[in-house]
Amino acid sequence: MIKNLKEKLYPYKQFIVSLFHYPKLQWRGTDYDDYWRHRKLTAQTPLNSFQKKRADLAIRYLEKNTSVLDLGGGNGRVLLYINNTKSLAKMTVADISEEALKMAEENGIQAMRVDISKQETLKDIPSVDYIFMFEILEHIPNSEEMLEWALDKAKKGVFFSVPNTGFLFHRLRLLFGRFPLQWRLRPSEHLRFWTAKDMRWWLNEMGIKNYKLCTYEGIHLLNRLWPGLFGQGLFIYIPKNN
């Protein structure tokens, strides 16, 4: 019982620590392969709670026997998890990290090397039923163009997620004089920031009216009562109008 209580309270302990903590800054010679090595990820690393929740949300809308491209999907574990339920017809991971792509291939997933900061590297990606862009758009300056590209390539819909900068502990961190902490190696990892209200405004400005938006993770129960404040991540599904 004590062990279970500690596990439940651990995320809240991390929230409190995050109000004042800074990760060790690694600003020399880092790249995305270093990122995978730094986190000690392997082809068999299980999904963390955020990845699992995003996958479970996507499963609500996906049909069986469809093709899915996971852009920035790393080792492909999200696709494998979804495949257990939806029996996907084709699974593809596109990522910049050679380390991650090797892991995806170990998992029996088609792997493509792309640099999402350079749109020309995306031109050879074929159309698929669905495209995932989980924790991608906040890393690039041209998020509008990337989302437009995904909506053009996807036949049935696009799923994406970004951190919720309106999350309570990000607001409190600002109150204590520190910028919201959403990076692992260096602050330059994230270039764009959204709250739930910002996301709705942004999608509306892009002419996207038909979408599903919800928050996930964060503070249990309260994230249902006031999702924009107590939800830690934003999950969006944009179905294509056929």
Secondary structure, 3 states (H helix, E strand, C coil): CHHHHHHHHHHHHHHHHHCCCCCCCCCCCCCHHHHHHHCCCCCCCCCCHHHHHHHHHHHCCCCCCCEEEEECCCCCHHHHHHHHHHCCCEEEEEECCHHHHHHHHHCCCEEEECCCCCHHHHCCCCCEEEEEEECCHHHCCCHHHHHHHHHHHEEEEEEEEEEECCCHHHHHHHHCCCCCCCCCCCHHHCCCCECHHHHHHHHHHCCCCCCEEEEECCCCCHHHHCHHHHCCEEEEEEECCC
